[in-house]
Amino acid sequence: MTNTSLKLSSFAKINSFLRILGKRPDDGYHELVTLLQTVSLCDEINFQFRDDDQIVPYADSGPLSARLVKDAILKTYKGFPHGMPTTNAEQINADTIVTELLGAVPAES
């Protein structure tokens, strides 16, 4: 059994202005004009994947997600249970801190 986690940052945005121009006739959606600026404030999002997941198989979720996200860090946890964010929180938190501070992926668990 293999478990993998993926950490992403969701950066905040400041909306300088938003102007609604009117509905589009073909689909009913509104035309918008806006100016957004990202800022360094962000939420950290952690995903965990297991290779024995019967709903979304590991090969169709973890590695694919990591390839789709620029600078994604994919770490595999072998033998961790499905509730690993709770049952193995110390290990996962320590790895997250090491990754954040050093910019390196910790050794395989």
Secondary structure by P-SEA (a helix, b strand, c coil): cbbbbbbbbbbbbbccccccccccccccbbbbbbbbbbccbbbbbbbbbbcccccccccccaaaaaaaccbbbbbbbccccccccccaaaaaaaaaaaaaacccccccc
